[in-house]
Amino acid sequence: MEAPSTPPPLLSQALTLIQPSSKKKHRAPKLFRVFRNVFRSFPIITPAACKLPSLPGGRLPDGKSSGGDRITGTLFGYRKGRVSLSIQENPRTLPMLVVELAMLTHVLQKELSQGLLRIALECEKSMEKEKDKTKLFDQPHWTMYCNGKKNGYGVRRDATEEDLYVMEVLRPVSMGAGVLPSRTEVEGADGEMAYMRAHFERVVGSKDSETLYMLSPDGNNGPELSIFFVRV
């Protein structure tokens, strides 16, 4: 289902988002995962360069193959503020992950307008055995790369009241982009909350590597976005 052309009205009712299910996520077939790990994850685990591979046609292998789980990803933020990434099992569930990225909203919009965006979030393995068992999405800090260039640092956080408000307002939206009216005293475009929501294919390479590939509706030629989570 595609989102309506205009965002849904602001909600004043109580939060209706539910907890995500506890079912185990299915992983892509082993050979398929190995192939993707070689061509997609390897360049990212080289922090000094973080360069994407060059392949015939100038494109990475297609990320829309079967084998991954479909989830909902939302990028949102105020125009002069930093972008946040929310990952949900589906639009009706509470976020399983919220990361504040090292990028301003208007910069992200500019990068997306170029048609190809690769975001890599990289963290270090802990030397302590107890902390080494931490799930990848539970890592607190990330070094962020955008199209091979280091941007700064991302921070995982618990969903704030404002995060939950945005997810609640966008609950009827499966995919789309737009602007939510301001809830602050700031007037004009600077007080508006921009958002982009889409379905992503979640592919688990290992306990230290996951990738989200944005799925374009009906095969439309929209912007290509991939988000890599890597622990090195």
Secondary structure by P-SEA (a helix, b strand, c coil): cccccccccccccccccccccccbbbbccaaaaaaaaacccccccccccbbbbbcccccccccccccbbbbbbbbbbcccbbbbbbbbccccccccccccccccaaaaaaaaaacbbbbbbbbbbbcccccccccccccccccccccccccbbbbbbcccaaaaaaaaaaccccbbbbbcccccccccccccccbbbbbbbbbbccccbbbbbbbcccccccbbbbbbbbcc
